[in-house]
Amino acid sequence: MELQKPYYAVIFTSTRTEGDNGYGQMADEMESLARQQPGFLDVESARDGLGITISYWESLEAIANWKANMDHRVAQRNGIKEWYSWYKVRVCLVEREYDFDRNKK
């Protein structure tokens, strides 16, 4: 993923409660909805006990608009009520990046 710099990364780190309780479906819906938001660039996610989802945005305004989205607010409330035992959100400005890919020629 090569994005125009600088851009913002929202890092959502979490631990889940037991069971799915509708989490999987809501997570898929939120990713689909986020992809439709102005200023959204991309998302990466991994979970192996500790979950990390990083969404990439063009601006702080785009991030604020996503946080205020009504459907996203419902998911946030459900997360606190049912799905997460702990989470942390970090908002970062990405000014530089590099990668390694053995398969690139």
Backbone bond lengths (Angstrom), bond angles and torsions (degrees), N, CA, C in turn:
res aa  C-N    CA-C-N  psi(-1)  N-CA   C-N-CA  omega(-1)  CA-C   N-CA-C  phi
1 M - - - 1.444 - - 1.525 107.15 -
2 E 1.301 116.82 118.67 1.461 122.20 178.26 1.521 107.54 -115.58
3 L 1.333 116.26 109.94 1.456 122.05 -177.69 1.524 109.83 -108.92
4 Q 1.320 115.59 151.51 1.471 121.68 177.84 1.531 109.16 -69.40
5 K 1.306 118.01 122.42 1.449 122.36 -178.74 1.521 111.17 -94.39
6 P 1.319 117.68 152.78 1.467 125.55 -5.61 1.526 111.15 -78.71
7 Y 1.323 114.60 158.83 1.449 122.76 174.28 1.525 107.38 -146.88
8 Y 1.309 116.80 174.30 1.463 120.93 -176.20 1.521 111.16 -110.76
9 A 1.314 114.94 146.26 1.462 122.62 174.75 1.524 108.20 -119.65
10 V 1.327 115.91 129.58 1.460 121.59 172.36 1.523 105.84 -105.09
11 I 1.317 116.13 114.45 1.459 122.02 -177.42 1.519 107.76 -101.90
12 F 1.334 115.83 114.91 1.462 122.47 -179.99 1.524 107.24 -109.49
13 T 1.327 116.28 109.67 1.462 122.89 -179.30 1.518 107.32 -109.50
14 S 1.356 116.76 134.75 1.465 118.23 -173.93 1.521 112.23 -152.42
15 T 1.330 113.69 159.28 1.458 121.52 164.69 1.520 106.70 -119.15
16 R 1.324 115.26 141.08 1.456 122.43 -174.05 1.526 111.74 -95.11
17 T 1.334 114.32 157.80 1.454 121.23 169.06 1.526 107.39 -81.95
18 E 1.328 117.27 174.30 1.471 121.83 179.78 1.521 111.05 -70.71
19 G 1.331 116.82 145.68 1.460 122.27 174.29 1.516 112.41 80.91
20 D 1.316 115.25 164.78 1.458 121.20 -178.62 1.524 111.60 -84.76
21 N 1.329 116.71 -48.20 1.473 122.26 177.14 1.530 113.33 50.67
22 G 1.338 116.86 35.40 1.455 121.17 179.02 1.520 114.57 86.57
23 Y 1.326 116.83 2.37 1.464 120.88 -176.94 1.526 112.62 -61.76
24 G 1.327 117.52 -48.05 1.465 121.51 -175.81 1.513 112.47 -57.62
25 Q 1.314 116.12 -46.37 1.462 120.41 179.84 1.526 110.86 -64.50
26 M 1.322 116.71 -43.88 1.466 120.01 -179.91 1.525 110.76 -65.39
27 A 1.311 117.56 -39.82 1.471 120.15 178.95 1.526 110.33 -61.26
28 D 1.332 117.41 -42.93 1.465 120.92 177.64 1.526 111.02 -63.26
29 E 1.324 116.77 -42.36 1.467 121.09 179.30 1.526 110.94 -64.53
30 M 1.337 117.47 -40.37 1.459 120.61 -179.00 1.526 110.94 -68.13
31 E 1.319 117.88 -38.76 1.464 119.33 177.23 1.526 110.19 -63.89
32 S 1.308 117.05 -44.31 1.464 121.06 178.49 1.532 110.99 -61.07
33 L 1.326 116.58 -43.65 1.467 121.20 179.68 1.531 111.02 -66.71
34 A 1.330 117.13 -42.27 1.466 120.76 179.43 1.526 110.58 -59.96
35 R 1.318 116.96 -40.08 1.467 121.33 -179.49 1.529 112.20 -62.01
36 Q 1.324 117.42 -19.84 1.468 122.00 179.96 1.529 112.61 -90.94
37 Q 1.330 117.38 -8.31 1.459 121.00 -174.33 1.525 111.60 -79.41
38 P 1.332 117.36 138.50 1.463 120.14 174.18 1.531 109.90 -57.40
39 G 1.318 115.92 133.97 1.455 120.98 178.07 1.510 114.89 90.23
40 F 1.345 118.19 -7.29 1.469 120.89 177.06 1.520 109.02 -72.39
41 L 1.338 116.87 138.17 1.454 121.21 179.67 1.525 113.03 -113.03
42 D 1.333 117.55 -48.50 1.470 120.85 -178.19 1.519 109.27 -173.24
43 V 1.335 115.94 175.09 1.464 121.57 177.67 1.526 109.17 -148.76
44 E 1.330 115.79 146.69 1.462 123.52 174.22 1.518 107.07 -134.24
45 S 1.337 116.71 144.94 1.460 119.09 -177.24 1.522 110.57 -149.62
46 A 1.337 115.46 146.71 1.461 122.08 175.68 1.523 108.16 -149.50
47 R 1.343 115.25 145.52 1.457 119.22 176.26 1.525 108.45 -145.21
48 D 1.331 114.31 122.58 1.462 122.06 171.91 1.523 105.29 -147.50
49 G 1.332 115.48 74.45 1.456 120.72 -170.28 1.520 108.69 87.76
50 L 1.326 115.78 -76.39 1.460 121.42 175.12 1.527 107.78 -84.27
51 G 1.325 117.00 130.43 1.456 121.16 178.09 1.510 110.73 -101.68
52 I 1.326 115.79 139.27 1.456 121.26 176.16 1.524 107.68 -133.82
53 T 1.320 115.47 120.90 1.454 121.64 173.46 1.514 107.52 -122.32
54 I 1.327 115.59 127.66 1.459 121.00 179.07 1.520 107.30 -118.88
55 S 1.325 115.29 119.77 1.462 119.67 174.24 1.523 108.13 -108.14
56 Y 1.323 115.71 145.57 1.452 122.54 -175.21 1.526 109.51 -114.77
57 W 1.335 115.64 135.93 1.457 122.09 -171.80 1.518 110.42 -137.22
58 E 1.338 116.08 153.31 1.455 122.11 179.05 1.530 112.82 -73.73
59 S 1.352 117.22 -30.20 1.462 119.21 -172.23 1.521 111.86 -154.20
60 L 1.329 115.67 164.27 1.463 120.94 174.01 1.525 110.30 -65.73
61 E 1.324 117.23 -33.40 1.462 121.02 177.74 1.533 111.00 -62.88
62 A 1.328 117.53 -41.74 1.463 121.02 178.02 1.528 110.58 -63.34
63 I 1.321 116.64 -39.11 1.472 120.94 177.86 1.525 110.04 -64.67
64 A 1.307 117.65 -45.44 1.472 121.77 179.66 1.526 110.73 -62.27
65 N 1.318 116.73 -40.27 1.469 120.06 178.41 1.520 111.29 -65.05
66 W 1.327 117.41 -39.08 1.470 120.83 177.38 1.527 110.04 -66.02
67 K 1.307 118.00 -44.17 1.468 121.43 179.13 1.526 110.99 -59.55
68 A 1.338 117.01 -34.61 1.467 121.98 -177.82 1.531 113.65 -86.95
69 N 1.335 118.12 -7.87 1.465 120.94 179.92 1.529 109.77 -56.82
70 M 1.332 117.29 131.07 1.473 121.53 -173.00 1.532 112.85 -60.39
71 D 1.323 118.55 -42.63 1.465 120.52 178.19 1.526 111.02 -66.20
72 H 1.321 116.14 -37.59 1.456 120.28 177.58 1.532 110.46 -67.27
73 R 1.331 117.30 -36.17 1.468 121.15 177.88 1.534 110.83 -63.25
74 V 1.337 117.24 -38.39 1.467 120.75 175.87 1.527 109.36 -61.46
75 A 1.328 117.16 -45.10 1.465 120.79 178.72 1.524 111.02 -62.82
76 Q 1.339 117.33 -39.31 1.464 120.55 178.11 1.529 110.82 -61.27
77 R 1.330 116.93 -44.79 1.477 120.30 179.41 1.531 110.80 -63.82
78 N 1.335 117.15 -42.30 1.466 120.32 178.07 1.524 110.97 -64.18
79 G 1.320 116.33 -36.03 1.458 120.11 178.21 1.513 111.86 -60.54
80 I 1.327 116.80 -44.85 1.465 121.35 179.03 1.525 110.54 -68.39
81 K 1.315 116.12 -39.98 1.462 121.26 -176.13 1.531 112.99 -74.35
82 E 1.345 117.52 -39.00 1.465 119.93 -168.92 1.524 116.67 -127.88
83 W 1.335 119.02 -38.62 1.460 120.16 -162.20 1.516 116.20 -97.83
84 Y 1.315 118.26 -26.40 1.464 119.97 -174.18 1.520 111.20 -116.68
85 S 1.332 115.07 138.55 1.459 119.44 170.05 1.531 109.69 -93.59
86 W 1.322 116.62 -20.34 1.467 122.72 178.05 1.519 109.09 -162.66
87 Y 1.325 117.01 144.95 1.465 120.12 168.09 1.522 110.87 -153.01
88 K 1.321 114.64 161.19 1.464 122.64 175.30 1.522 107.29 -140.49
89 V 1.331 116.10 140.64 1.458 122.55 177.24 1.524 108.25 -118.00
90 R 1.315 115.30 131.46 1.458 121.50 175.95 1.527 108.00 -124.46
91 V 1.326 117.03 135.77 1.455 121.87 176.75 1.523 106.81 -114.70
92 C 1.329 115.91 122.81 1.463 121.25 -172.50 1.525 111.23 -129.45
93 L 1.304 116.54 145.81 1.456 122.25 172.18 1.529 107.69 -91.92
94 V 1.315 116.37 123.96 1.467 121.76 178.54 1.525 107.75 -97.10
95 E 1.319 115.75 114.44 1.457 121.25 -178.85 1.520 112.74 -104.71
96 R 1.346 115.71 -22.08 1.455 120.42 -175.84 1.525 107.86 -150.10
97 E 1.314 115.90 148.85 1.466 120.66 174.89 1.525 108.89 -152.62
98 Y 1.308 116.13 158.90 1.466 121.90 171.95 1.506 107.50 -154.54
99 D 1.344 116.55 162.51 1.459 119.94 -179.77 1.522 110.48 -148.73
100 F 1.300 114.36 172.71 1.460 123.77 174.74 1.514 106.58 -128.62
101 D 1.313 117.24 133.13 1.465 121.59 176.23 1.518 108.03 -142.07
102 R 1.310 115.92 107.12 1.454 121.94 -178.31 1.527 111.77 -58.75
103 N 1.328 117.03 -27.71 1.459 120.84 -175.26 1.516 114.02 -87.27
104 K 1.350 117.82 -9.93 1.468 119.80 176.74 1.514 109.82 -72.78
105 K 1.290 116.11 143.12 1.467 120.17 179.71 1.501 109.86 -112.34
